[in-house]
Amino acid sequence: MSSLRGLARPEIVALESYTCPDREPGFTRLHANEVPWRSAGDDSAAGLNRYPEPQPGELLEALAQLYGLECERVLATRGTDEGIDLLVRAFCRPGLDAVLVCPPTFVMYGVAARIQGAEVVSVPLRPEQAYALDPGAVLARCTRAVKLVFLCSPNSPTGNLMSEAAILEIADRLEGSALVVVDEAYIEFASRESLARQLFRRPHLVLLRTLSKAHALAGVRCGSLLADAEIIALLRKIIAPFPLPQPSTDAVLRALAPSQLAATREAIARVRAERVRLVAALQSLPRVRRVWPSEANFILAEFTEARAALARARKARVLVRDVGAHVPQALRVTIGSEDENNRLLEAWS
């Protein structure tokens, strides 16, 4: 058994997964208990009366091309949340294994672990160093029980990129004992490229990507888990039989067409420019104590009185995220359009 499979739950390794009905072009489909006619208003290419492919080949090819990998290294998921859940279910035995997280960070890592009955080990980021990762502290807390280390870069809610050298140091030191999972949901807005190229040399590294942010497809719910082909094969055993609805796949394929990708790059540039403007504007407000540097499509700002700022935003009919439970007196502000941002700034002036 390889070191990767050795990390996984043995019952998952031995599992015989559900087999979806074969798709044979040109054959009459009387083997999947489908209705033979379309419903009113169904103008999809494949027909919504038919089950979609479990992992549509055309979709995997488009995602693989987008991320510069082979199809065997890509698993299409319902957002990054499903990728997180699959990893925890495949690698963590209830009551025995653990995941490591670095708060303040995306809460779903801990939620998925607790649902599975896995322990959550916390190694806080260092606010005195702009919420930098502490690789020494992470490695010191990685007991034999820790099977997954979740790192979010750019991190939510702080917006900072983690040191690539620190991430790779952790991955190298933990090879054979744990997977290092880097959540790159916001990487398109950052000044550094994805770690995807590192997957070829580090089989214990896993990346989470999504089309919800930069590609403006939050409602489609399409994410990707990028990893060694052996990990992908293992997770395909436990993913839902038909995770992505046909309309979602159709929307993704349209969004990943060359012309639309060019428009996406322009939109990312607009977000970055508006981020610079909004940071400067927030820093000039008397009730703002601090604005943290961001490489994402949001900004973390600390206020003299966050509740009052939240109330003023609501009065202007603008919603921002209260993250005071993780960072005292802090609000997370998504980069909106110029008009939307101006309304918020006016409410806080």
N, C-alpha and C positions, 0 to 999 in steps of 0.2 A: 504494500500500500504506500502511495506517495505521501510526502509530508503534508501536502494540502488536504488530502482525504483523511489523513490521520488526525487533523484538527477538528474535523466535522463530527457531529453526533453519529455514532456507529449505526444506529437504526435508520438514519437518513441515507447513509452510504448504501445500506442493504435494501432500501426501499424500492419496490417495483411501482413506478408511478403510473398514474392514469394514462391510458392511451387514447388520444383523440381520434375520431373517425378520419380515415385516409381521404385526401383530396386528390381526385384523379380527373384532370381536365377532360371533357368530352364524355364522361360517364354520367348516367342518370343517377341522381343522389336519392337512394331509398334506404340509406343505412344510418342516418343520423336523426331520425324522427323530426325532420323539419317540415314546415308547411310548404307546398310546392309553388305558391304564388306570392307576389309581393303585396305589402299593405299599401293603402292609398297614400300617395305622396312620397313613396320611396323612389328616389331618383339616383340612388347610389350605383356605383359601377358593378359591384359584386352581388347586390341584392341583400337587404337586411333580413330577409327570411332565411338566409343561410348563415351558419356559424362562421365566424372569421377564422383565419389561421391562428394557431396558438402563438407562434412567433412569425409574423408575415415576412417572407423572404425579401420582398421589395423594401419593406420598412427597415429590416436589419441592414440591408445593403446601404440604404440612405444614411442611417445612423453611423454605420461603420465608416463610411466615406467622410461624414462630418467630423468624426473624432480621430480619423487617421489610423484605424485599426482593421483587423479582419473580422468578419461576421461572427466567427467562433468566440470572439472575446466580448461580444455585446449581448446583453439581455434587455429586451424592452419591457419596461415596468409601468405600473400606474403611478407615475410620479416617483420621486426619490423615496417617499414613505414606504412604498412596497419593497423597494430594494433594501431598506433598513430592516424591515420586518423579516424578509426572507433570510438575510444574513444571520439575524439573531436566532431564528427558528432552526436554521441548519447547523449552527456552530455552538449553540449554548444549551446545555442540559439543565433543566429546571432544578434549582436548589444546589447546583454544583459549580456552574461556570459563571463568568462575569464579563461585563463590558466595561471599558474605561472611557470616560468622557472628560472634557476640559471646559467647565463652565466659566463664564456664562456662554452658552452655546445653544444650538437647536435642541429643543426639548424632546423631540421624537426619538432620539437615541435612547434616552432613559425610559421613555414610555414603552417602547417596544421591548426593552429588556425586562421591565417589571411585569408586563403582560406574560412574558415567557417564563417568569419565575427566576430570572437571572439577577445576580447582584450587580449593582452599579457602583463602580469605583470612580471617585471624582478627584481630578487633579486640576485645580483652578489655574486659569491663565493669569498672567502677571499684569495687573492694571498699572503698576508703576512703570512698566515698560510697554505701554500702549497695548496691553492685553497680548503680549508675546507668549508663545508656547515655551514651556520649560521642559526640554527633552530629558534632562537628568531626573526630574521629579516623576515624569511619566514612566520612565524605565524602572525607577525604583519601586513604583507601585504595581508593576506588571508581574504579579505572582503567576503560578502555573494555572490558576483558575481563569485568568483573563484570556479570552479567546478573540476578542475584537477590540480594537482601539479606534474610536471615532474622532476624526479631526475635521473641522469645518473651515475651509479656506477658499475665499474670504469668509470670515466667521460671521454668524448671525447670533446676537444682535449688534456686535461691535463693529463689523465692517472691515476689519483688518485682514491682510494676507498673513498667513503663517510662513515662517522661514522655510524655504524649500530644503535647505541643508538640514534643518532640525527634523523635518518630516522624514527625510530619507535616512537620517541617522537612526531614528526610531524604527523605521521599516527594516533596516539592515540588522539592527540588534535583535529584533524580535522574529527574524526569519526562523521558521520551524516551530515557533511557540504561539504565535498569534497573527491574525490578519490586521493590517493597518488600513482603515477605510477612510479615504479623504473625500469629503463632500464638497464638490466644486459647483454647486448650484449657481454661484454668482461669478464664476471665473471669467465669463465674457466681458464683464465690466472692469476687470482688473488690468494692471500693467504687466502682468506675467502670464505666460501661456500655461495651459493645462499640464499636469504631470503624466499625461497619457503615454508619452514616449518612454517613461520609466517602467511601464508595465512589461516591456519586453525583457527587462533585466531583473525585475523584482516580482516574482510570481505571488508573493504574499501581500502585494499592494492591490487595493481595490479602489476604484473611483466611482462616485455617484455624479451623474449629470442629469440635467433636466431641460426641457423645452419651455417650461413655464415662465421663465424670467426673460432672458434676452430675446427669445423667439416669440414672445407675446402669446403663448399657448397654454396659459394656466388652466383654462376650461377644458382643454383636450386631455389633460392628465397623462402625459407621456414623459417618462423618464428613461434613463439608461443606467444599467450597472455594467461597468467595464472591468474586466478581470481576466485572469488566466482561463483558458478554455476549460480546464478541469473544474474550476469553481463554477463557471457558467453551466456546465453540464449537471453539476450537483444541484444547483438552484432551480434548474428547469424541472427537476423531479417534484418540487413542492410548490411551484408557482401555480396560480389558478389556471384551469385548462384554456380559457379564452380571455386573457386579461384585458386586451385592448379592443373596444368596439370598432366595428368597421368605419364609422364616421370619423373616429379619432385618427385611425391610420390614414384615411383619405386626406384629412386636414394636415397631418404631418408631412405627407408626401408633397402636398402643394406648397407648404411652408419651406421645404428644403430644396425646392427648385432653384436653379442658379439665379434667376431674376429676383426671387423673393429673398434669397440670402444676401444679395447686394443691398436690398432695402433694409434688411435687418442690421447690417453693418452700419448703415447710415443712422438708424434709430439708436444703436448703441452709442455712437459718437455724440448724438444729441443728449442722451442721458448723462454721459460723462461731462459734457460741457455744462449742462444744467446743474450737475452735482457741484462743480467748482463754484458756480454762482451762488447756489443755495448755502454752501458752507460759509462763504464770505459774508453773506447776508445774515446768517444766524449768529456768526461770531460778533457781529456789530450790535446785536440786541442786548439791552441792559440786563434783562432777566435770564440770559443764557450764560451759564458759568463756564461751559466747555463744550466744544464740538470735536469729536474724535475723528481722526483721518479715516476715510472710507475708500475701499476699492470695490464696493458693491453698488447696487442701485438704491441704496438707502443711507441714511446718516443717523448716527447716535449722538444725541445732544443732551447735556445735563443742564437743568434749570435750577434757579433759586427756589422755585416752588412748582414742581411738575404738575400737581393736581390743578393748580390755577391755569397753567398753560394748556393742559388738556381740556379744561372747561372752555377756555377762550376759543380753542380750535373747534370744539363741538358747536359752539354758538355760531361760528362761521360756516357750519355744516361741513367741516373737514374732519376726517378720522385719521388719527395717528396712533401708534402703538405704545401703550404704557408698559415699559420693561423695568419698572422700579423694583420689582421683586428680584431682579438679577443685577441691576446697576442702579444704585440709589439716585432718586430724583432725575431719572433719565427717560426720554421718549425716543422712539425710533420713527424716523420720518422717511417714507418712501419718496423717491424722486418722481414727482408728477410732471405734468406739462408746465410750461412757463406760466400760464394763467392760473393753474391750480396752486403752484408754488407761491405765486404772488398773493393769492387769497389768504394762504396760511401766514405768510410774512406780515401781511396787513393786520391779521388777527393778533399777532404777537408783538406788534410794534407799539 
